[in-house]
Amino acid sequence: MSKDFTGVIIEESLENPEVLKKVKIIKTRVEKVTEKHKTPWVQQWTMYTVEIQENKADTIAKELCEALDSKHSWYADFKNDAYHYIIFCNKIFKVDRSRKEQYDEAVRYGISLKIPEYQLNFV
């Protein structure tokens, strides 16, 4: 069983995209922004499915936290079988995947930032 993490990072969510050089990109998908995305300041979302080695997860989470757009509310996340990192600008949740109440706290925080609830479906 792999302990490495996988997740998605949206390039347009980053003020500093340097962190993308430190993760393994396994897939890229570009999505045209629609009203549903609630991000009218960008034309598209460039979504990278990434793989992060278990021993680098804490470091990458901190770097993402510092790299995320400080003017708009975004998050990045990655998970393995045991843990799920949910990273906002200035706040990191390291959720034990067996503890639903830890997800609830991350969702409440995302809603407080005006992120649409449908985008906060982590479970």
Sequence and secondary structure as in RCSB ss.txt:
>XXXX:A:sequence
MSKDFTGVIIEESLENPEVLKKVKIIKTRVEKVTEKHKTPWVQQWTMYTVEIQENKADTIAKELCEALDSKHSWY
ADFKNDAYHYIIFCNKIFKVDRSRKEQYDEAVRYGISLKIPEYQLNFV
>XXXX:A:secstr
    EEEEEEGGGBS GGGGGGSEEEEEEEEE  GGGT TT SEEEEEEEEE GGGHHHHHHHHHHHB SSS  E
EEEE SSEEEEEETTEEEEEETT HHHHHHHHHHHHHTT  GGGG   
